[in-house]
Amino acid sequence: MRRTAYEESLKLNRLVLLDDLPAEEAVADSGEQEVDGSLSEAEAPSSVPAGAAAQAAKEQCRPRVDAPIDEPPPAPAGAVEERVALTTVDRYYLAWVEYQQQRGAEPNGDDLSKYLGEKGVVGRNGRAAAASTLRRYLLPFRIYSVWAEHRVRSEQPSLKAVAEACAARGVTLQYNEPITAATIAEHTADFERRWRAVIRHRTDAAAQSG
């Protein structure tokens, strides 16, 4: 039986909201251990039909890894910046982006698992996250990446514009159900949290390298 867009939205909501948990809880929920190690500071941005249409959709959905996302405007003078730490899933996102910047294509779950292992990003069990675990995050990563491109230009991105950009790139829920402004609205708080966590991560890394 076909799932409704509402049911798929609920499913997506559960996956994305894993990022709200502390790293240990997020990993426990996904059946994986917390990731150790660090990634370089790369940032950027569905269900794909079978056959020839799959290749076309893949080309259309490729994220713009050269887009200057996750670069916020300067904070107002005297502003107190809230410290937000990266979660385990945020680190998966950074690896997902970095893979595309280095190899020019979006990784699937198997690719990303292997890449994490090559980078030495493993859990306490000594292994990288399983492909089955990583696959659940790929669609949320695509949506967040589109949102983040709009976040560069506005502190409050137009949800309608983000939804339209997702549609233009072929980023959809399962069964090609469209991503709507209402769907994105459910995740904007977590998207903003990730945005700030990634910025803090890059700032800290730059300070350490300097």
C-alpha positions in Angstrom: 0.0 0.0 0.0 1.3 3.5 -0.9 2.2 5.6 2.0 0.8 9.1 2.2 2.9 12.2 2.1 1.9 12.8 5.7 3.2 9.4 6.8 6.5 9.9 5.0 6.7 13.4 6.6 6.4 11.7 10.0 9.1 9.2 9.1 11.4 12.0 8.0 10.7 13.9 11.1 11.8 11.0 13.3 15.1 10.7 11.4 16.0 14.3 11.4 15.1 14.8 15.0 17.8 12.3 16.0 20.1 15.3 15.7 18.4 16.8 18.7 19.7 14.1 21.0 23.1 14.1 22.6 25.6 12.1 20.6 25.4 9.0 22.8 21.6 9.0 22.6 21.5 9.6 18.9 23.8 6.7 18.3 21.9 4.4 20.6 18.7 5.2 18.7 20.4 4.3 15.4 22.1 1.1 16.8 25.6 2.6 16.3 28.3 3.8 18.7 29.3 7.4 18.9 31.9 8.4 16.3 35.4 9.2 17.4 37.9 11.2 15.3 37.5 14.4 13.3 36.7 15.5 9.8 37.9 18.3 7.7 35.7 21.4 7.8 33.9 20.9 4.4 30.3 22.2 4.1 27.6 22.2 1.3 24.0 20.3 0.0 14.3 11.3 -3.7 13.5 8.7 -3.9 15.0 8.1 -7.4 12.9 6.3 -10.1 14.4 3.2 -11.7 16.0 2.8 -15.1 16.9 5.7 -17.3 14.9 8.2 -15.2 17.2 7.3 -12.2 20.3 8.5 -14.0 18.5 11.8 -14.9 17.3 12.3 -11.4 20.8 11.6 -10.0 22.2 14.3 -12.2 19.5 16.7 -11.2 19.9 16.0 -7.5 23.6 16.5 -7.3 24.3 19.0 -4.6 26.2 22.2 -5.4 29.2 21.4 -3.3 30.9 24.7 -4.4 28.1 26.8 -2.9 29.3 28.8 0.1 26.8 27.4 2.5 27.1 27.5 6.3 28.7 30.9 6.1 26.6 33.2 8.3 26.8 37.0 8.4 28.9 38.5 11.1 27.3 38.5 14.6 26.2 41.8 16.0 28.7 43.5 18.2 28.4 42.4 21.8 26.2 39.4 20.9 26.7 36.3 23.0 27.1 33.3 20.8 25.5 30.1 22.0 27.8 27.1 22.0 26.4 24.3 20.0 28.4 21.0 19.6 28.3 18.7 16.6 26.3 15.6 17.0 27.3 12.2 15.5 24.8 12.8 12.7 26.3 16.2 12.0 29.7 14.5 11.5 28.1 12.1 9.1 26.8 15.1 7.2 30.2 16.7 7.0 31.6 13.4 5.6 28.8 13.3 3.1 29.6 16.8 1.9 33.4 16.2 1.9 33.0 13.0 -0.2 31.2 15.0 -2.9 33.8 17.8 -2.9 36.6 15.3 -3.3 34.9 12.8 -5.7 32.3 14.7 -7.5 29.3 12.5 -6.8 26.9 11.9 -4.0 27.8 8.8 -1.9 25.2 6.1 -1.2 25.2 4.3 2.2 27.9 1.9 1.3 30.2 4.6 -0.1 29.8 6.8 2.9 30.4 3.9 5.3 33.6 3.0 3.5 34.7 6.7 3.4 34.2 7.1 7.1 36.4 4.1 7.7 39.1 5.5 5.4 39.0 8.7 7.4 39.4 6.7 10.6 36.0 7.9 11.9 34.8 4.8 13.7 32.7 4.0 16.7 33.8 2.3 20.0 33.3 -1.1 18.3 36.2 -0.1 15.9 34.0 0.0 12.8 32.5 2.8 10.8 28.7 3.3 10.8 26.9 0.6 8.8 25.5 1.5 5.4 22.0 0.6 6.6 22.3 3.3 9.3 23.7 5.9 7.0 21.1 5.5 4.3 18.4 6.8 6.6 20.1 10.2 6.7 20.7 10.8 3.0 17.3 12.4 2.3 17.5 14.7 5.3 21.0 15.7 4.3 19.8 16.7 0.8 16.9 18.7 2.2 19.2 20.4 4.8 21.7 21.3 2.1 19.1 23.1 0.0 17.9 24.9 3.1 21.4 25.9 4.0 22.0 27.5 0.6 19.0 29.7 1.3 20.2 30.3 4.9 23.3 32.0 3.5 21.1 34.7 2.0 18.5 35.1 4.8 18.3 34.4 8.5 14.8 33.2 7.9 14.7 31.4 4.5 11.5 31.2 2.7 10.1 27.7 3.3 8.2 27.9 0.0 11.4 28.8 -1.9 13.2 25.9 -0.2 10.5 23.5 -1.1 10.4 24.7 -4.7 14.2 24.3 -4.9 13.9 20.7 -3.7 11.3 20.0 -6.3 13.5 21.6 -9.0 16.4 19.2 -8.0 14.2 16.1 -7.9 14.5 15.8 -4.1 11.3 14.2 -2.9 9.9 11.9 -0.3 9.4 8.2 -1.1 7.0 7.4 -4.0 8.0 10.9 -5.4 5.8 12.7 -2.9 6.8 16.4 -2.9 8.5 18.0 0.0 6.3 20.9 1.1 6.9 24.1 3.1 5.0 22.5 5.9 7.3 19.5 5.9 10.4 21.8 6.1 8.8 23.9 8.8 8.9 20.9 11.1 12.7 20.7 10.8 13.8 24.3 10.7 14.7 24.4 14.4 17.0 21.4 14.0 18.4 22.8 10.7 19.3 26.0 12.5 20.9 24.0 15.3 23.1 22.2 12.7 23.9 25.4 10.9 25.3 27.0 14.2 27.1 23.8 15.2 28.9 23.6 11.9 29.9 27.2 12.1 31.3 26.7 15.6 33.1 23.6 14.4 34.8 25.5 11.5 35.6 28.5 13.8 37.3 26.2 16.3 39.2 24.3 13.7 40.5 27.5 12.1 41.6 28.8 15.5 43.5 25.6 16.2 45.2 25.6 12.8 46.2 29.2 13.2 
